[in-house]
């Protein structure tokens, strides 16, 4: 019996899309908050978070949960800024952003 097999290799990609929610939030110092990063596309090789275009430094207050949630406990003044979620593969990259504003404070 003769058996013939064909293997097809169709490299393809689906453009990456990133959305961060909420897009803007106003939080008082001492409160907790979070940003959600929703990513679609294929293949997906990595997701990173930045604040004001610098890598987010995680610690006991600031944590990244499963790459898609940035959690900030007990917000401090230095936490205000623009948070970005970047996703990439070999073909494409995309980013989404959310702004953290501080409320209930008077700045001198």
C-alpha positions in Angstrom: 0.0 0.0 0.0 1.3 3.4 -1.0 0.7 6.3 1.3 1.4 9.9 0.4 1.3 12.8 2.9 1.4 16.5 2.3 2.5 18.9 5.0 1.5 22.5 4.4 3.1 25.2 6.4 1.1 28.5 6.0 2.8 31.1 8.1 0.3 33.8 8.9 -0.4 36.4 11.4 -3.4 38.4 12.6 -2.7 42.0 13.4 -2.3 42.8 17.1 -4.8 45.1 18.8 -4.4 46.4 22.3 -7.0 48.2 24.5 -6.4 49.4 28.0 -9.3 50.1 30.2 -10.2 52.4 31.8 -8.7 54.9 29.3 -8.6 57.5 32.1 -9.4 57.4 35.8 -9.2 59.8 38.7 -8.1 58.2 42.0 -7.5 59.7 45.4 -4.2 59.0 47.2 -4.5 55.9 49.3 -7.1 54.2 47.1 -6.4 51.0 45.0 -6.9 50.8 41.3 -6.1 48.7 38.3 -5.8 48.8 34.5 -6.9 45.9 32.2 -5.0 45.2 29.0 -7.1 43.4 26.3 -4.9 42.0 23.5 -6.0 40.2 20.3 -3.9 39.0 17.4 -1.7 36.0 16.5 1.0 35.0 17.2 1.5 36.9 20.5 5.0 36.7 21.9 5.0 39.2 24.7 3.1 41.8 26.7 4.9 44.5 28.8 3.7 47.5 30.9 5.3 50.9 31.0 4.5 54.1 32.9 5.4 57.3 31.0 7.4 55.2 28.5 9.5 53.6 31.3 9.2 49.9 32.4 6.8 49.5 35.3 8.8 48.6 38.4 6.8 46.1 40.4 6.9 46.0 44.2 4.6 45.2 47.1 2.1 48.0 45.9 2.4 47.6 42.1 1.8 44.2 40.6 1.2 42.7 37.1 -1.3 39.9 37.3 -1.1 37.5 34.4 0.3 40.1 32.0 -3.1 41.6 31.5 -3.9 43.4 34.7 -1.8 46.2 36.3 -2.8 46.5 40.0 -1.8 49.5 42.1 -2.6 49.3 45.9 -2.6 52.4 48.0 -1.9 55.0 45.2 0.7 57.6 46.0 1.4 60.9 44.2 4.2 59.4 42.1 1.8 56.9 40.6 0.0 59.5 38.4 0.9 59.3 34.7 0.2 57.4 31.5 0.3 53.6 31.7 0.8 51.6 28.5 0.4 48.0 27.6 2.6 46.9 24.7 2.1 43.6 22.8 4.3 42.3 20.0 5.3 39.4 17.8 7.8 39.1 14.9 5.4 40.8 12.5 3.6 43.5 14.4 3.4 45.5 17.6 0.7 47.6 19.2 0.0 49.5 22.4 -2.9 50.8 24.4 -2.8 53.4 27.2 -4.7 54.6 30.2 -4.1 57.7 32.3 -4.1 57.8 36.1 -5.0 61.2 37.5 -5.1 62.1 41.1 -8.2 63.6 42.7 -8.8 65.1 46.1 -5.4 66.8 46.2 -4.3 70.4 46.0 -0.9 70.8 44.3 1.3 73.7 45.3 
